[in-house]
Amino acid sequence: MLLGDDHVCVLPKNGIEYFYPQRILQSVFDTADSLDQIVDAYLASNPNGYNGKDISKTQLAKVIAEELTVADVDAGGNELFDFLRTLP
């Protein structure tokens, strides 16, 4: 919840990783697989990893933050980013 009841967003998938830009995940894991394929397998693995590369959720979040661009956020179609753009 952000800024009161008017700014609540319930995301449709259980995992912030589903809202990371596909292009960054594909680069991190050196694959052309779809976002859902990558994230489903990543979250199911222990330790977390995909395509032979183990990376913790915290490490992955840091990579996403470093690689994220304004174009990723402005592209539309990402429910998390679309919601964040509505905040004052």
Beta strands, then each sheet from edge to edge (+ up, - down):
strand 1: 49-50
strand 2: 53-54
sheet 1: 1+ 2-
end
